[in-house]
Amino acid sequence: MDDKYKGTTVNERLWISGLMNKFDKSVEEKDVYAAISILKQVELTDENINPILKQVGLI
């Protein structure tokens, strides 16, 4: 991890990376694996990802 997104929210990370629409689509399609992959691309850890997946109803 290179701290490229340090100090940014999840939504900001998704927007900056250009992955917002892709993430939204993965949630809409209930594609947990795609959502996890996208969240890892914006430098989130497993510890951060699980609560997000819960919040969006994927787990």
C-alpha atoms as a printed R data frame, in Angstrom:
   type eleno elety resid chain resno       x       y       z
1  ATOM     1    CA   MET     A     1   0.000   0.000   0.000
2  ATOM     2    CA   ASP     A     2   1.445   3.362  -0.945
3  ATOM     3    CA   ASP     A     3  -0.949   5.625   0.993
4  ATOM     4    CA   LYS     A     4  -2.155   7.192  -2.251
5  ATOM     5    CA   TYR     A     5  -5.602   7.564  -0.679
6  ATOM     6    CA   LYS     A     6  -4.543   8.526   2.842
7  ATOM     7    CA   GLY     A     7  -7.112  10.771   4.499
8  ATOM     8    CA   THR     A     8  -9.873  10.097   1.971
9  ATOM     9    CA   THR     A     9 -13.266   8.477   2.449
10 ATOM    10    CA   VAL     A    10 -14.290   5.299   0.665
11 ATOM    11    CA   ASN     A    11 -16.483   7.279  -1.742
12 ATOM    12    CA   GLU     A    12 -13.628   9.672  -2.478
13 ATOM    13    CA   ARG     A    13 -11.309   6.741  -3.166
14 ATOM    14    CA   LEU     A    14 -13.825   5.169  -5.527
15 ATOM    15    CA   TRP     A    15 -14.397   8.492  -7.321
16 ATOM    16    CA   ILE     A    16 -10.692   9.370  -7.639
17 ATOM    17    CA   SER     A    17  -9.880   5.907  -8.979
18 ATOM    18    CA   GLY     A    18 -12.731   5.956 -11.488
19 ATOM    19    CA   LEU     A    19 -14.231   2.836  -9.909
20 ATOM    20    CA   MET     A    20 -17.408   4.346  -8.418
21 ATOM    21    CA   ASN     A    21 -19.740   3.093 -11.158
22 ATOM    22    CA   LYS     A    22 -18.079  -0.307 -11.227
23 ATOM    23    CA   PHE     A    23 -18.480  -0.643  -7.442
24 ATOM    24    CA   ASP     A    24 -22.123   0.472  -7.594
25 ATOM    25    CA   LYS     A    25 -22.770  -2.106 -10.304
26 ATOM    26    CA   SER     A    26 -21.139  -4.864  -8.239
27 ATOM    27    CA   VAL     A    27 -23.422  -3.973  -5.316
28 ATOM    28    CA   GLU     A    28 -26.486  -3.847  -7.563
29 ATOM    29    CA   GLU     A    29 -25.612  -7.277  -8.989
30 ATOM    30    CA   LYS     A    30 -24.748  -8.617  -5.497
31 ATOM    31    CA   ASP     A    31 -21.279  -9.578  -6.749
32 ATOM    32    CA   VAL     A    32 -19.353  -9.794  -3.478
33 ATOM    33    CA   TYR     A    33 -16.102 -10.873  -5.107
34 ATOM    34    CA   ALA     A    34 -16.098  -7.958  -7.543
35 ATOM    35    CA   ALA     A    35 -16.894  -5.517  -4.737
36 ATOM    36    CA   ILE     A    36 -14.023  -6.859  -2.629
37 ATOM    37    CA   SER     A    37 -11.641  -6.651  -5.573
38 ATOM    38    CA   ILE     A    38 -12.613  -3.032  -6.241
39 ATOM    39    CA   LEU     A    39 -12.252  -2.051  -2.586
40 ATOM    40    CA   LYS     A    40  -8.803  -3.638  -2.467
41 ATOM    41    CA   GLN     A    41  -7.832  -1.622  -5.552
42 ATOM    42    CA   VAL     A    42  -8.490   1.555  -3.568
43 ATOM    43    CA   GLU     A    43  -6.166   0.306  -0.834
44 ATOM    44    CA   LEU     A    44  -8.688  -0.827   1.756
45 ATOM    45    CA   THR     A    45  -7.814  -3.685   4.085
46 ATOM    46    CA   ASP     A    46  -9.988  -6.688   4.900
47 ATOM    47    CA   GLU     A    47 -10.647  -5.054   8.255
48 ATOM    48    CA   ASN     A    48 -12.113  -2.023   6.459
49 ATOM    49    CA   ILE     A    49 -13.889  -3.970   3.735
50 ATOM    50    CA   ASN     A    50 -16.137  -6.177   5.878
51 ATOM    51    CA   PRO     A    51 -18.088  -3.285   7.465
52 ATOM    52    CA   ILE     A    52 -18.568  -1.728   4.022
53 ATOM    53    CA   LEU     A    53 -19.940  -4.986   2.634
54 ATOM    54    CA   LYS     A    54 -22.350  -5.156   5.565
55 ATOM    55    CA   GLN     A    55 -23.415  -1.550   5.063
56 ATOM    56    CA   VAL     A    56 -24.274  -2.121   1.397
57 ATOM    57    CA   GLY     A    57 -26.036  -5.406   2.145
58 ATOM    58    CA   LEU     A    58 -23.576  -7.831   0.568
59 ATOM    59    CA   ILE     A    59 -22.951  -9.806   3.764
